[in-house]
Amino acid sequence: MENNDIPNIKKCVEKNGLSGLKGFLTGQLQEWEDVEINIGVTGDCGAGKSSFINAIRGLQDDDEHAAETGVAETTKEPTAYTYAKANKIKFWDLPGIGTPNYPNIDTYCNKVDLKKYDTFLILTAGRFTENNLQLATKVKSMKKSFFFVRTKIDQDIKNERERKKKKTFNEELTLNAIRKMCWDNLKDLAAGEQDVFLISNHKRAKWEFSRLTQAILDALPVNQKESLTLSLDVLETRSKDLVERKVKILRGRIWKVAATSAAVAAVPVPGLSLAFDVKLFKTELNFYISQLGLPGENCKQDGSLPPEIYAKLQNVYASNAVQVGVLSAAYGVGSTAAEFSRVMISALGSAFAGGLSFGTACCFLDDSLTKLREIALDYLEQIRAEVNHEKMESPSVDSK
């Protein structure tokens, strides 16, 4: 619980009473959906900007609501694309430099309002261009962060392997050479080669798509970072780091969910507290499950899940359905639960301890999240192992 949480709760209770606390806390749980983020995706025509926007949103190029892609320039004006559950997070597909409408950097800056974006991704494929350098220089002069992204690495690896007849081909040396070339051209605009990201939009589990995602998150302010973290898809990024980031944010929600339960219990409405708790905890646990990329409660053992992962999930789902009275017996006797309750009771009075205790709820949710984290990491490790062992398929060429 953050240091400023208790004062905010006290103010709410003083103004609206305990009956108003439920709405206050519910709003806090949902506020991540209302954070606005504008990320500009720019660079050369044909560098794969639209495909990247589809990839980071977890879409295929031919999915509904995907950004339009093609071998020709398809973006004439800046176009925003959002997440289904967080429509204020916008990836802007910006026109490419060097097109008839945007022939040079001066025209580009005049027509595209660069000030409105929180950070930039500068994409290039193949050779490094003067436009890339000028655009990076302009962005840095505005004191905004940017990420230099080299796309179509799958095609580069394929071409180099064929050129060297596979006998002398070394993928790591090829990647290092590409990264060094980009860094050398960026000159003093980047701190080091780690500021260059090598990706394939169509093979997100390989190379540095996950590292790029982490870097974007780290460049954003706290509220924006949390909102984008909860919007990203674990299975699309294949990122253990994203799992850990999500778990940290989800743990920060636990006291709010428990406090919501306690606030309802403190308002004497016969029969309300028990039914509310069951619904509240089920909703929150399902949110954890969805955020961590795990199949829902009604998933079937159809062979897509390893048996041990499926068995662990079923155990958690059984806990999800358990009655509140059992939860109280299982979690309400420990010192951790007592400490959670002591903090809230000391702040808001003994009325806050009614029904299922604040500490009991915190312990149950924390324990459930710990189990789901372990399952998610195990599941992700198995997926990543399968990707690492599969043979290199014929690469899909990233389009615009």
C-alpha positions as YAML, in Angstrom:
chain: A
units: angstrom
residues:
- id: 1
  name: MET
  ca: [0.00, 0.00, 0.00]
- id: 2
  name: GLU
  ca: [1.44, 3.39, -1.00]
- id: 3
  name: ASN
  ca: [2.02, 6.04, 1.68]
- id: 4
  name: ASN
  ca: [-0.64, 8.34, 0.22]
- id: 5
  name: ASP
  ca: [-3.33, 5.63, 0.00]
- id: 6
  name: ILE
  ca: [-4.56, 5.84, 3.62]
- id: 7
  name: PRO
  ca: [-4.99, 9.66, 3.59]
- id: 8
  name: ASN
  ca: [-6.96, 9.41, 0.34]
- id: 9
  name: ILE
  ca: [-9.22, 6.72, 1.80]
- id: 10
  name: LYS
  ca: [-9.75, 8.76, 4.96]
- id: 11
  name: LYS
  ca: [-10.77, 11.80, 2.93]
- id: 12
  name: CYS
  ca: [-13.23, 9.69, 0.95]
- id: 13
  name: VAL
  ca: [-14.78, 8.20, 4.10]
- id: 14
  name: GLU
  ca: [-14.99, 11.59, 5.83]
- id: 15
  name: LYS
  ca: [-16.75, 13.06, 2.81]
- id: 16
  name: ASN
  ca: [-19.01, 10.18, 1.71]
- id: 17
  name: GLY
  ca: [-18.98, 7.65, 4.56]
- id: 18
  name: LEU
  ca: [-18.12, 3.98, 4.16]
- id: 19
  name: SER
  ca: [-20.95, 3.63, 1.64]
- id: 20
  name: GLY
  ca: [-19.03, 5.91, -0.74]
- id: 21
  name: LEU
  ca: [-15.75, 4.01, -0.39]
- id: 22
  name: LYS
  ca: [-16.80, 1.16, -2.68]
- id: 23
  name: GLY
  ca: [-17.23, 3.49, -5.66]
- id: 24
  name: PHE
  ca: [-13.96, 5.27, -4.90]
- id: 25
  name: LEU
  ca: [-11.94, 2.05, -4.77]
- id: 26
  name: THR
  ca: [-13.69, 0.56, -7.81]
- id: 27
  name: GLY
  ca: [-12.72, 3.66, -9.76]
- id: 28
  name: GLN
  ca: [-9.09, 3.26, -8.69]
- id: 29
  name: LEU
  ca: [-9.09, -0.35, -9.89]
- id: 30
  name: GLN
  ca: [-10.25, 0.75, -13.33]
- id: 31
  name: GLU
  ca: [-8.22, 3.95, -13.71]
- id: 32
  name: TRP
  ca: [-5.50, 2.22, -15.76]
- id: 33
  name: GLU
  ca: [-7.99, 2.05, -18.64]
- id: 34
  name: ASP
  ca: [-8.23, 5.87, -18.74]
- id: 35
  name: VAL
  ca: [-4.52, 6.75, -19.01]
- id: 36
  name: GLU
  ca: [-3.66, 8.36, -22.34]
- id: 37
  name: ILE
  ca: [-0.46, 7.39, -24.17]
- id: 38
  name: ASN
  ca: [0.60, 8.48, -27.66]
- id: 39
  name: ILE
  ca: [3.47, 6.56, -29.25]
- id: 40
  name: GLY
  ca: [4.66, 7.65, -32.68]
- id: 41
  name: VAL
  ca: [5.84, 4.89, -35.02]
- id: 42
  name: THR
  ca: [7.82, 6.48, -37.82]
- id: 43
  name: GLY
  ca: [10.70, 5.88, -40.22]
- id: 44
  name: ASP
  ca: [11.26, 5.02, -43.87]
- id: 45
  name: CYS
  ca: [8.50, 3.97, -46.22]
- id: 46
  name: GLY
  ca: [8.31, 0.17, -46.27]
- id: 47
  name: ALA
  ca: [10.11, -0.35, -42.96]
- id: 48
  name: GLY
  ca: [7.24, -2.33, -41.45]
- id: 49
  name: LYS
  ca: [5.59, 0.37, -39.32]
- id: 50
  name: SER
  ca: [2.03, -0.89, -39.77]
- id: 51
  name: SER
  ca: [3.06, -4.49, -39.24]
- id: 52
  name: PHE
  ca: [4.84, -3.51, -36.02]
- id: 53
  name: ILE
  ca: [1.72, -1.76, -34.72]
- id: 54
  name: ASN
  ca: [-0.28, -4.90, -35.44]
- id: 55
  name: ALA
  ca: [2.34, -7.07, -33.76]
- id: 56
  name: ILE
  ca: [2.54, -5.12, -30.51]
- id: 57
  name: ARG
  ca: [-1.27, -5.08, -30.33]
- id: 58
  name: GLY
  ca: [-1.31, -8.87, -30.72]
- id: 59
  name: LEU
  ca: [-2.91, -8.83, -34.18]
- id: 60
  name: GLN
  ca: [-2.11, -10.42, -37.51]
- id: 61
  name: ASP
  ca: [-1.96, -8.13, -40.53]
- id: 62
  name: ASP
  ca: [-5.26, -9.49, -41.87]
- id: 63
  name: ASP
  ca: [-7.18, -9.33, -38.56]
- id: 64
  name: GLU
  ca: [-10.12, -7.02, -38.08]
- id: 65
  name: HIS
  ca: [-9.03, -3.57, -36.84]
- id: 66
  name: ALA
  ca: [-5.43, -4.22, -37.91]
- id: 67
  name: ALA
  ca: [-3.40, -1.43, -39.48]
- id: 68
  name: GLU
  ca: [-3.40, -1.64, -43.27]
- id: 69
  name: THR
  ca: [-0.21, -3.09, -44.71]
- id: 70
  name: GLY
  ca: [1.18, -3.46, -48.21]
- id: 71
  name: VAL
  ca: [4.24, -3.17, -50.39]
- id: 72
  name: ALA
  ca: [3.25, 0.38, -51.35]
- id: 73
  name: GLU
  ca: [2.92, 3.34, -48.98]
- id: 74
  name: THR
  ca: [-0.48, 2.90, -47.31]
- id: 75
  name: THR
  ca: [-0.37, 5.64, -44.64]
- id: 76
  name: LYS
  ca: [-1.07, 9.10, -46.02]
- id: 77
  name: GLU
  ca: [-1.89, 10.81, -42.70]
- id: 78
  name: PRO
  ca: [-1.07, 10.00, -39.05]
- id: 79
  name: THR
  ca: [-3.47, 7.24, -37.99]
- id: 80
  name: ALA
  ca: [-4.08, 6.04, -34.42]
- id: 81
  name: TYR
  ca: [-4.56, 2.40, -33.44]
- id: 82
  name: THR
  ca: [-5.66, 1.36, -29.96]
- id: 83
  name: TYR
  ca: [-6.06, -1.67, -27.73]
- id: 84
  name: ALA
  ca: [-9.53, -3.14, -27.37]
- id: 85
  name: LYS
  ca: [-9.52, -2.80, -23.56]
- id: 86
  name: ALA
  ca: [-7.56, 0.46, -23.30]
- id: 87
  name: ASN
  ca: [-8.60, 2.74, -26.13]
- id: 88
  name: LYS
  ca: [-6.60, 5.69, -24.82]
- id: 89
  name: ILE
  ca: [-3.30, 3.92, -25.53]
- id: 90
  name: LYS
  ca: [-2.55, 4.92, -29.09]
- id: 91
  name: PHE
  ca: [0.15, 3.71, -31.44]
- id: 92
  name: TRP
  ca: [0.28, 6.25, -34.25]
- id: 93
  name: ASP
  ca: [1.12, 4.95, -37.69]
- id: 94
  name: LEU
  ca: [2.98, 7.94, -39.10]
- id: 95
  name: PRO
  ca: [3.65, 8.43, -42.81]
- id: 96
  name: GLY
  ca: [7.06, 7.45, -44.09]
- id: 97
  name: ILE
  ca: [9.70, 10.02, -44.92]
- id: 98
  name: GLY
  ca: [10.72, 10.11, -48.58]
- id: 99
  name: THR
  ca: [7.22, 9.74, -50.01]
- id: 100
  name: PRO
  ca: [5.66, 12.29, -52.40]
- id: 101
  name: ASN
  ca: [3.67, 13.92, -49.59]
- id: 102
  name: TYR
  ca: [6.62, 13.89, -47.18]
- id: 103
  name: PRO
  ca: [9.72, 14.18, -49.39]
- id: 104
  name: ASN
  ca: [12.14, 15.49, -46.71]
- id: 105
  name: ILE
  ca: [12.52, 16.05, -42.98]
- id: 106
  name: ASP
  ca: [11.43, 19.71, -43.06]
- id: 107
  name: THR
  ca: [8.14, 18.91, -44.81]
- id: 108
  name: TYR
  ca: [7.65, 15.96, -42.47]
- id: 109
  name: CYS
  ca: [8.07, 18.02, -39.29]
- id: 110
  name: ASN
  ca: [5.73, 20.71, -40.62]
- id: 111
  name: LYS
  ca: [2.95, 18.26, -41.46]
- id: 112
  name: VAL
  ca: [3.32, 15.79, -38.57]
- id: 113
  name: ASP
  ca: [2.87, 17.34, -35.12]
- id: 114
  name: LEU
  ca: [5.77, 15.64, -33.32]
- id: 115
  name: LYS
  ca: [5.03, 17.43, -30.03]
- id: 116
  name: LYS
  ca: [1.91, 15.37, -29.35]
- id: 117
  name: TYR
  ca: [3.76, 12.06, -28.95]
- id: 118
  name: ASP
  ca: [5.17, 10.77, -25.66]
- id: 119
  name: THR
  ca: [7.91, 8.69, -27.29]
- id: 120
  name: PHE
  ca: [8.95, 7.53, -30.77]
- id: 121
  name: LEU
  ca: [9.91, 4.33, -32.52]
- id: 122
  name: ILE
  ca: [12.09, 4.97, -35.57]
- id: 123
  name: LEU
  ca: [11.94, 1.92, -37.84]
- id: 124
  name: THR
  ca: [14.23, 1.06, -40.69]
- id: 125
  name: ALA
  ca: [14.86, -1.98, -42.86]
- id: 126
  name: GLY
  ca: [17.96, -2.65, -44.90]
- id: 127
  name: ARG
  ca: [20.35, 0.25, -45.19]
- id: 128
  name: PHE
  ca: [20.51, 3.15, -42.73]
- id: 129
  name: THR
  ca: [19.26, 6.35, -44.37]
- id: 130
  name: GLU
  ca: [19.91, 10.06, -43.89]
- id: 131
  name: ASN
  ca: [16.22, 10.45, -43.11]
- id: 132
  name: ASN
  ca: [16.65, 8.17, -40.09]
- id: 133
  name: LEU
  ca: [19.50, 10.26, -38.77]
- id: 134
  name: GLN
  ca: [17.69, 13.56, -39.30]
- id: 135
  name: LEU
  ca: [14.54, 12.27, -37.65]
- id: 136
  name: ALA
  ca: [16.46, 10.96, -34.60]
- id: 137
  name: THR
  ca: [18.27, 14.29, -34.32]
- id: 138
  name: LYS
  ca: [14.98, 16.20, -34.42]
- id: 139
  name: VAL
  ca: [13.34, 14.01, -31.78]
- id: 140
  name: LYS
  ca: [16.31, 14.28, -29.46]
- id: 141
  name: SER
  ca: [16.33, 18.08, -29.84]
- id: 142
  name: MET
  ca: [12.74, 18.03, -28.52]
- id: 143
  name: LYS
  ca: [14.01, 16.16, -25.42]
- id: 144
  name: LYS
  ca: [11.83, 13.17, -26.23]
- id: 145
  name: SER
  ca: [12.91, 9.55, -26.08]
- id: 146
  name: PHE
  ca: [13.18, 7.39, -29.18]
- id: 147
  name: PHE
  ca: [13.98, 3.78, -29.97]
- id: 148
  name: PHE
  ca: [15.83, 2.82, -33.11]
- id: 149
  name: VAL
  ca: [14.32, -0.39, -34.46]
- id: 150
  name: ARG
  ca: [15.82, -2.49, -37.24]
- id: 151
  name: THR
  ca: [13.02, -4.59, -38.73]
- id: 152
  name: LYS
  ca: [12.93, -7.58, -41.09]
- id: 153
  name: ILE
  ca: [15.73, -9.37, -39.28]
- id: 154
  name: ASP
  ca: [14.19, -12.66, -40.37]
- id: 155
  name: GLN
  ca: [14.83, -11.69, -44.00]
- id: 156
  name: ASP
  ca: [18.40, -10.57, -43.21]
- id: 157
  name: ILE
  ca: [19.20, -13.87, -41.52]
- id: 158
  name: LYS
  ca: [17.70, -15.85, -44.41]
- id: 159
  name: ASN
  ca: [19.66, -13.89, -47.00]
- id: 160
  name: GLU
  ca: [22.96, -14.17, -45.12]
- id: 161
  name: ARG
  ca: [22.52, -17.89, -44.55]
- id: 162
  name: GLU
  ca: [21.90, -18.46, -48.24]
- id: 163
  name: ARG
  ca: [24.81, -16.21, -49.24]
- id: 164
  name: LYS
  ca: [27.27, -18.16, -47.09]
- id: 165
  name: LYS
  ca: [25.84, -21.53, -48.05]
- id: 166
  name: LYS
  ca: [25.21, -22.29, -44.35]
- id: 167
  name: LYS
  ca: [28.80, -23.57, -43.86]
- id: 168
  name: THR
  ca: [30.29, -20.38, -42.47]
- id: 169
  name: PHE
  ca: [27.05, -18.72, -41.38]
- id: 170
  name: ASN
  ca: [26.94, -17.48, -37.78]
- id: 171
  name: GLU
  ca: [23.69, -15.83, -36.72]
- id: 172
  name: GLU
  ca: [25.17, -14.05, -33.70]
- id: 173
  name: LEU
  ca: [27.95, -12.47, -35.76]
- id: 174
  name: THR
  ca: [25.40, -11.36, -38.35]
- id: 175
  name: LEU
  ca: [23.21, -9.73, -35.71]
- id: 176
  name: ASN
  ca: [26.20, -8.01, -34.12]
- id: 177
  name: ALA
  ca: [27.27, -6.61, -37.49]
- id: 178
  name: ILE
  ca: [23.78, -5.21, -38.18]
- id: 179
  name: ARG
  ca: [23.55, -3.66, -34.71]
- id: 180
  name: LYS
  ca: [27.01, -2.08, -34.99]
- id: 181
  name: MET
  ca: [26.18, -0.61, -38.39]
- id: 182
  name: CYS
  ca: [23.07, 1.05, -36.99]
- id: 183
  name: TRP
  ca: [24.91, 2.35, -33.93]
- id: 184
  name: ASP
  ca: [27.79, 3.73, -35.99]
- id: 185
  name: ASN
  ca: [25.31, 5.70, -38.09]
- id: 186
  name: LEU
  ca: [23.44, 7.03, -35.07]
- id: 187
  name: LYS
  ca: [26.71, 8.61, -33.87]
- id: 188
  name: ASP
  ca: [26.18, 10.38, -30.53]
- id: 189
  name: LEU
  ca: [22.40, 10.10, -30.60]
- id: 190
  name: ALA
  ca: [22.44, 6.73, -28.80]
- id: 191
  name: ALA
  ca: [24.27, 5.73, -25.64]
- id: 192
  name: GLY
  ca: [25.39, 2.39, -27.06]
- id: 193
  name: GLU
  ca: [24.55, -0.61, -29.17]
- id: 194
  name: GLN
  ca: [21.92, -1.63, -26.61]
- id: 195
  name: ASP
  ca: [19.80, 1.28, -27.88]
- id: 196
  name: VAL
  ca: [19.36, -0.51, -31.22]
- id: 197
  name: PHE
  ca: [16.66, -3.19, -31.37]
- id: 198
  name: LEU
  ca: [16.63, -5.98, -33.95]
- id: 199
  name: ILE
  ca: [13.18, -7.48, -34.53]
- id: 200
  name: SER
  ca: [10.91, -9.35, -36.88]
- id: 201
  name: ASN
  ca: [7.25, -8.33, -36.76]
- id: 202
  name: HIS
  ca: [6.23, -11.84, -37.81]
- id: 203
  name: LYS
  ca: [8.51, -13.74, -35.42]
- id: 204
  name: ARG
  ca: [7.95, -11.92, -32.16]
- id: 205
  name: ALA
  ca: [9.30, -14.74, -29.99]
- id: 206
  name: LYS
  ca: [12.74, -14.47, -31.63]
- id: 207
  name: TRP
  ca: [15.38, -11.76, -31.45]
- id: 208
  name: GLU
  ca: [14.59, -8.55, -29.54]
- id: 209
  name: PHE
  ca: [10.87, -7.83, -29.73]
- id: 210
  name: SER
  ca: [10.54, -8.57, -26.01]
- id: 211
  name: ARG
  ca: [13.52, -6.37, -25.09]
- id: 212
  name: LEU
  ca: [12.05, -3.51, -27.12]
- id: 213
  name: THR
  ca: [8.75, -3.84, -25.25]
- id: 214
  name: GLN
  ca: [10.58, -3.62, -21.93]
- id: 215
  name: ALA
  ca: [12.49, -0.52, -23.05]
- id: 216
  name: ILE
  ca: [9.31, 1.27, -24.14]
- id: 217
  name: LEU
  ca: [7.73, 0.60, -20.75]
- id: 218
  name: ASP
  ca: [10.78, 1.87, -18.88]
- id: 219
  name: ALA
  ca: [10.72, 5.14, -20.81]
- id: 220
  name: LEU
  ca: [7.16, 6.03, -19.74]
- id: 221
  name: PRO
  ca: [5.96, 7.76, -16.55]
- id: 222
  name: VAL
  ca: [4.52, 5.49, -13.83]
- id: 223
  name: ASN
  ca: [0.83, 5.78, -14.74]
- id: 224
  name: GLN
  ca: [1.49, 5.30, -18.45]
- id: 225
  name: LYS
  ca: [3.84, 2.41, -17.72]
- id: 226
  name: GLU
  ca: [1.21, 0.59, -15.67]
- id: 227
  name: SER
  ca: [-1.51, 1.16, -18.25]
- id: 228
  name: LEU
  ca: [0.60, -0.12, -21.16]
- id: 229
  name: THR
  ca: [1.85, -3.07, -19.09]
- id: 230
  name: LEU
  ca: [-1.71, -4.23, -18.40]
- id: 231
  name: SER
  ca: [-2.61, -3.77, -22.08]
- id: 232
  name: LEU
  ca: [0.21, -5.90, -23.49]
- id: 233
  name: ASP
  ca: [-0.34, -9.60, -24.17]
- id: 234
  name: VAL
  ca: [2.02, -12.05, -22.45]
- id: 235
  name: LEU
  ca: [1.55, -14.75, -25.09]
- id: 236
  name: GLU
  ca: [2.29, -12.33, -27.92]
- id: 237
  name: THR
  ca: [5.46, -10.91, -26.36]
- id: 238
  name: ARG
  ca: [6.64, -14.24, -24.87]
- id: 239
  name: SER
  ca: [8.21, -12.10, -22.14]
- id: 240
  name: LYS
  ca: [8.92, -13.30, -18.60]
- id: 241
  name: ASP
  ca: [9.76, -9.72, -17.74]
- id: 242
  name: LEU
  ca: [6.22, -8.71, -18.72]
- id: 243
  name: VAL
  ca: [4.81, -11.41, -16.43]
- id: 244
  name: GLU
  ca: [6.81, -10.03, -13.49]
- id: 245
  name: ARG
  ca: [5.77, -6.46, -14.31]
- id: 246
  name: LYS
  ca: [2.12, -7.45, -14.45]
- id: 247
  name: VAL
  ca: [2.35, -9.37, -11.16]
- id: 248
  name: LYS
  ca: [3.85, -6.34, -9.41]
- id: 249
  name: ILE
  ca: [0.97, -4.15, -10.60]
- id: 250
  name: LEU
  ca: [-1.63, -6.80, -9.75]
- id: 251
  name: ARG
  ca: [-0.24, -7.09, -6.21]
- id: 252
  name: GLY
  ca: [-0.74, -3.36, -5.89]
- id: 253
  name: ARG
  ca: [-4.46, -3.88, -6.56]
- id: 254
  name: ILE
  ca: [-4.97, -6.47, -3.80]
- id: 255
  name: TRP
  ca: [-5.50, -4.07, -0.90]
- id: 256
  name: LYS
  ca: [-8.03, -2.10, -2.98]
- id: 257
  name: VAL
  ca: [-10.07, -5.23, -3.71]
- id: 258
  name: ALA
  ca: [-9.92, -6.28, -0.05]
- id: 259
  name: ALA
  ca: [-10.87, -2.77, 1.08]
- id: 260
  name: THR
  ca: [-13.83, -2.79, -1.30]
- id: 261
  name: SER
  ca: [-15.02, -6.04, 0.30]
- id: 262
  name: ALA
  ca: [-14.57, -4.61, 3.81]
- id: 263
  name: ALA
  ca: [-16.40, -1.40, 2.87]
- id: 264
  name: VAL
  ca: [-19.43, -3.38, 1.68]
- id: 265
  name: ALA
  ca: [-19.33, -5.54, 4.83]
- id: 266
  name: ALA
  ca: [-19.28, -2.41, 7.01]
- id: 267
  name: VAL
  ca: [-22.58, -1.20, 5.53]
- id: 268
  name: PRO
  ca: [-25.39, -3.25, 7.19]
- id: 269
  name: VAL
  ca: [-27.34, -4.62, 4.23]
- id: 270
  name: PRO
  ca: [-28.49, -8.19, 5.06]
- id: 271
  name: GLY
  ca: [-27.09, -10.84, 2.71]
- id: 272
  name: LEU
  ca: [-25.14, -8.38, 0.57]
- id: 273
  name: SER
  ca: [-21.59, -8.96, 1.83]
- id: 274
  name: LEU
  ca: [-21.30, -12.70, 1.14]
- id: 275
  name: ALA
  ca: [-22.68, -12.55, -2.40]
- id: 276
  name: PHE
  ca: [-20.60, -9.46, -3.17]
- id: 277
  name: ASP
  ca: [-17.38, -11.10, -1.94]
- id: 278
  name: VAL
  ca: [-17.85, -14.20, -4.09]
- id: 279
  name: LYS
  ca: [-18.45, -12.11, -7.21]
- id: 280
  name: LEU
  ca: [-15.66, -9.65, -6.38]
- id: 281
  name: PHE
  ca: [-12.99, -12.29, -5.83]
- id: 282
  name: LYS
  ca: [-14.00, -14.32, -8.88]
- id: 283
  name: THR
  ca: [-13.82, -11.21, -11.05]
- id: 284
  name: GLU
  ca: [-10.40, -10.25, -9.70]
- id: 285
  name: LEU
  ca: [-8.95, -13.75, -10.05]
- id: 286
  name: ASN
  ca: [-10.23, -13.97, -13.62]
- id: 287
  name: PHE
  ca: [-8.52, -10.64, -14.26]
- id: 288
  name: TYR
  ca: [-5.23, -12.12, -12.99]
- id: 289
  name: ILE
  ca: [-5.68, -15.18, -15.18]
- id: 290
  name: SER
  ca: [-6.35, -13.10, -18.28]
- id: 291
  name: GLN
  ca: [-3.47, -10.70, -17.59]
- id: 292
  name: LEU
  ca: [-0.96, -13.55, -17.21]
- id: 293
  name: GLY
  ca: [-1.92, -15.16, -20.52]
- id: 294
  name: LEU
  ca: [-3.51, -18.26, -18.99]
- id: 295
  name: PRO
  ca: [-6.57, -20.08, -20.37]
- id: 296
  name: GLY
  ca: [-9.90, -19.32, -18.72]
- id: 297
  name: GLU
  ca: [-11.74, -21.43, -16.16]
- id: 298
  name: ASN
  ca: [-13.69, -23.37, -18.79]
- id: 299
  name: CYS
  ca: [-10.66, -24.39, -20.81]
- id: 300
  name: LYS
  ca: [-10.55, -27.99, -22.01]
- id: 301
  name: GLN
  ca: [-7.58, -30.32, -21.99]
- id: 302
  name: ASP
  ca: [-7.32, -30.42, -25.76]
- id: 303
  name: GLY
  ca: [-3.59, -31.02, -25.97]
- id: 304
  name: SER
  ca: [-2.63, -27.36, -26.24]
- id: 305
  name: LEU
  ca: [-1.73, -27.26, -22.54]
- id: 306
  name: PRO
  ca: [0.91, -29.53, -20.97]
- id: 307
  name: PRO
  ca: [-0.81, -31.88, -18.48]
- id: 308
  name: GLU
  ca: [1.05, -30.49, -15.46]
- id: 309
  name: ILE
  ca: [0.09, -26.91, -16.35]
- id: 310
  name: TYR
  ca: [-3.54, -27.93, -16.84]
- id: 311
  name: ALA
  ca: [-3.62, -29.70, -13.47]
- id: 312
  name: LYS
  ca: [-2.20, -26.67, -11.63]
- id: 313
  name: LEU
  ca: [-4.73, -24.39, -13.29]
- id: 314
  name: GLN
  ca: [-7.62, -26.62, -12.27]
- id: 315
  name: ASN
  ca: [-6.47, -26.44, -8.64]
- id: 316
  name: VAL
  ca: [-6.51, -22.65, -8.77]
- id: 317
  name: TYR
  ca: [-9.94, -22.61, -10.40]
- id: 318
  name: ALA
  ca: [-11.20, -24.85, -7.59]
- id: 319
  name: SER
  ca: [-9.95, -22.29, -5.05]
- id: 320
  name: ASN
  ca: [-11.63, -19.58, -7.10]
- id: 321
  name: ALA
  ca: [-15.01, -21.23, -6.56]
- id: 322
  name: VAL
  ca: [-14.60, -21.95, -2.82]
- id: 323
  name: GLN
  ca: [-17.09, -20.42, -0.39]
- id: 324
  name: VAL
  ca: [-16.13, -17.30, 1.58]
- id: 325
  name: GLY
  ca: [-16.53, -19.11, 4.89]
- id: 326
  name: VAL
  ca: [-13.82, -21.57, 3.90]
- id: 327
  name: LEU
  ca: [-11.57, -18.72, 2.84]
- id: 328
  name: SER
  ca: [-12.00, -17.12, 6.23]
- id: 329
  name: ALA
  ca: [-11.02, -20.34, 7.99]
- id: 330
  name: ALA
  ca: [-8.03, -20.92, 5.72]
- id: 331
  name: TYR
  ca: [-6.57, -17.42, 5.65]
- id: 332
  name: GLY
  ca: [-7.99, -15.55, 8.63]
- id: 333
  name: VAL
  ca: [-5.83, -17.02, 11.39]
- id: 334
  name: GLY
  ca: [-2.34, -16.00, 10.25]
- id: 335
  name: SER
  ca: [-0.20, -13.13, 11.48]
- id: 336
  name: THR
  ca: [-0.06, -11.62, 7.97]
- id: 337
  name: ALA
  ca: [-3.85, -11.36, 7.81]
- id: 338
  name: ALA
  ca: [-3.91, -9.82, 11.28]
- id: 339
  name: GLU
  ca: [-1.33, -7.22, 10.25]
- id: 340
  name: PHE
  ca: [-3.27, -6.26, 7.11]
- id: 341
  name: SER
  ca: [-6.41, -5.81, 9.18]
- id: 342
  name: ARG
  ca: [-4.62, -3.85, 11.91]
- id: 343
  name: VAL
  ca: [-3.43, -1.24, 9.40]
- id: 344
  name: MET
  ca: [-6.89, -0.61, 7.98]
- id: 345
  name: ILE
  ca: [-8.71, -0.71, 11.30]
- id: 346
  name: SER
  ca: [-6.28, 1.76, 12.84]
- id: 347
  name: ALA
  ca: [-6.92, 4.09, 9.91]
- id: 348
  name: LEU
  ca: [-10.69, 3.78, 9.56]
- id: 349
  name: GLY
  ca: [-12.02, 2.27, 12.77]
- id: 350
  name: SER
  ca: [-13.35, -1.11, 13.86]
- id: 351
  name: ALA
  ca: [-16.40, -0.88, 11.57]
- id: 352
  name: PHE
  ca: [-14.06, -1.64, 8.71]
- id: 353
  name: ALA
  ca: [-13.41, -5.15, 10.08]
- id: 354
  name: GLY
  ca: [-16.93, -6.46, 9.50]
- id: 355
  name: GLY
  ca: [-17.64, -9.54, 7.41]
- id: 356
  name: LEU
  ca: [-14.71, -11.22, 5.70]
- id: 357
  name: SER
  ca: [-11.72, -9.40, 7.24]
- id: 358
  name: PHE
  ca: [-9.52, -7.12, 5.19]
- id: 359
  name: GLY
  ca: [-6.48, -9.22, 6.07]
- id: 360
  name: THR
  ca: [-8.18, -12.49, 5.12]
- id: 361
  name: ALA
  ca: [-9.05, -11.14, 1.69]
- id: 362
  name: CYS
  ca: [-5.52, -9.81, 1.14]
- id: 363
  name: CYS
  ca: [-3.94, -13.14, 2.04]
- id: 364
  name: PHE
  ca: [-6.28, -15.14, -0.21]
- id: 365
  name: LEU
  ca: [-5.68, -12.91, -3.24]
- id: 366
  name: ASP
  ca: [-1.93, -12.73, -2.64]
- id: 367
  name: ASP
  ca: [-1.67, -16.50, -2.35]
- id: 368
  name: SER
  ca: [-3.74, -17.02, -5.50]
- id: 369
  name: LEU
  ca: [-1.64, -14.52, -7.47]
- id: 370
  name: THR
  ca: [1.57, -16.24, -6.34]
- id: 371
  name: LYS
  ca: [0.30, -19.58, -7.65]
- id: 372
  name: LEU
  ca: [-0.84, -18.05, -10.95]
- id: 373
  name: ARG
  ca: [2.53, -16.33, -11.41]
- id: 374
  name: GLU
  ca: [4.34, -19.67, -11.08]
- id: 375
  name: ILE
  ca: [1.99, -21.34, -13.54]
- id: 376
  name: ALA
  ca: [2.33, -18.48, -16.04]
- id: 377
  name: LEU
  ca: [6.13, -18.59, -15.92]
- id: 378
  name: ASP
  ca: [6.15, -22.38, -16.35]
- id: 379
  name: TYR
  ca: [3.72, -22.11, -19.27]
- id: 380
  name: LEU
  ca: [5.76, -19.37, -20.91]
- id: 381
  name: GLU
  ca: [8.98, -21.33, -20.48]
- id: 382
  name: GLN
  ca: [7.48, -24.31, -22.30]
- id: 383
  name: ILE
  ca: [6.23, -22.09, -25.14]
- id: 384
  name: ARG
  ca: [9.62, -20.41, -25.50]
- id: 385
  name: ALA
  ca: [11.40, -23.76, -25.46]
- id: 386
  name: GLU
  ca: [9.23, -24.95, -28.34]
- id: 387
  name: VAL
  ca: [10.04, -21.80, -30.32]
- id: 388
  name: ASN
  ca: [13.77, -22.11, -29.70]
- id: 389
  name: HIS
  ca: [13.84, -25.69, -30.93]
- id: 390
  name: GLU
  ca: [11.76, -25.28, -34.03]
- id: 391
  name: LYS
  ca: [13.62, -25.06, -37.28]
- id: 392
  name: MET
  ca: [13.76, -21.75, -39.09]
- id: 393
  name: GLU
  ca: [10.74, -21.57, -41.36]
- id: 394
  name: SER
  ca: [10.61, -19.63, -44.58]
- id: 395
  name: PRO
  ca: [10.38, -16.09, -43.25]
- id: 396
  name: SER
  ca: [7.34, -13.92, -43.81]
- id: 397
  name: VAL
  ca: [8.60, -10.63, -45.16]
- id: 398
  name: ASP
  ca: [7.53, -7.64, -43.06]
- id: 399
  name: SER
  ca: [5.47, -5.27, -45.12]
- id: 400
  name: LYS
  ca: [4.83, -1.56, -44.60]
...
